Amino acid sequence: MKHIFIVNPYAGRLNFANNLRDQLEQIEGLEYYLFNSRYSGNETELAEKMTNFFPDEKIRIYACGGSGTFRNVLQGVGENPNVELAFYPCGQTNDFLKVFKEEDQWRFFDIEELIDGEVLVLDSMLTNHGRAMNTVSCGLDAGVLSLIEKQHPVRTMGIQLPYFVHVLQSSFGMRKNSYRVRADGLNFDGFYDEIVVGNGSWLGGSLCMPKGFYPNDGAEGYILAPSKGKFAFIRLLANLQSQDDRFVSEHARVGQCKKMILAKDDKGEMVVNLDGEMIRASGEWTIELRPDSVQFVVPRGVTLE
């Protein structure tokens, strides 16, 4: 099997790419290719080229970076049955790995464990504007990414930021938006401060989805946080952080579906966060669960939490 490493050199330590190459050269018999991305989104192009270059051969592609890098590589891989997808975390946020037991998460940081790893078949999410593995959301966290983009137009992920300050700015600067929401055909139209559709379990590094949602259960979980004032919303965020499922269920709409359709009432532009990458688009957004679509590489013996 060929091992292909797509590295975001801007994620984490700037000398990470060189250190990884040195590690790989020490592994006897490893046939590998290593590519550094040159700009945001280049990881998608590299993944597409590699899958096309080896159309009939089993390959393993390693996304080396943070949550955004992983999403971009997933976008390039798609649902190709010949490709195994690994996540070597070296960014500021590595949220998807939190679906695994806490004592196992550190094992993903060992590149030799991933190279010797096995496949766990997982679900993913497909939108009409790209793929996601962990969460698709709009509202507060998309507002945070907008603030980050203004200060760092070259790259929105992989740079140390005073994140909490941005959260406060976004919370008090949010506008009240009316959304059209359909979850498996059910109507949940209303005013919402935050809408999260999750295949994973964490958003933004510190907000936990309610328990009972898993990336191999054939459904996507959702949280619809109604507009009840800024302080009520901040209290809801605090309970998501403390993992108080009962409070969240009483003050937000929580459920599961296979397909959600979102749009602003005026069908205007929405800023949507796909696994740490910000996408702007007008009109309807469709978010569809794609069961058993990713051959995800885990260290041997690692299971879901």
Protein Blocks (a to p, Z undefined) as FASTA:
>chain_A
ZZdddddfkgojfklmmmmmmmmmmpghiacdddddfbehklmmmmmmmmmmmmmbccdd
ddeddfklmmmmmmmnmpafkbccddddfbfbdfklmmpcfklmmmmmpmklmmmmccdd
ddddddfkbccfkbccehjkmmmmmmmmmmmmmbmghiacdfklmmmmmmmmpccddddd
deehiacbdcdfbdcddfblbehhlaccdehiacklopacddddddebjklmmmmmmmmm
nopaklmmmmcccdddfbdcdddfklpacdddeehiacddehjddddddehkbccdddeh
iacZZ
